[in-house]
Amino acid sequence: MTKVGLGSHPFFLGFEQLERLMERTVKSENNGYPPFNIEQTSANSYRITLAVAGFAEDDLSITVEDRQLMIRGRQGEEDDGRIFLHRGIAARQFQRSFVLAEGVEVSGAAMENGLLHVDLSRAEPEKVVRTIQIDRR
């Protein structure tokens, strides 16, 4: 059986990378922790907000590689002799990934009241019209 995708259709020349991005997005783990919001803050900017109660700034890392935003959290082991009768606040590590569109960049990140805000912005696309010369052979 042959796999038919965007890259194999004759009207979608050069869209193989888009197909790979879609496959990577589908494969990314989606376990629901930590909960997050994505909001559009203007015509060309977005904000991802993750609920990271209990995590310090040093426990979090934000990286972008090959247009994939990775947010990881890992708390250090604290063995200060506390005995929990009930432990309902999650202290497990996490990894959240988001695939960024072409031209979308991370413009900053901030912690506020147990929420991690990651701001994204999209550069204005250049509207260029080019005339292509036809060579005589």
ABEGO torsion letter per residue (X at the ends): XBBBBAAABAABBGAAAAAAAAAAAAABBBAGOBBBBBBBABAABBBBBBBABGBBAAABBBBBBGGBBBBBBBBBBBBAGBBBABBABBABBBBBBBBBBBGBBBAEBBBBGGBBBBBBBBBBBBBBBBBBBBBBX
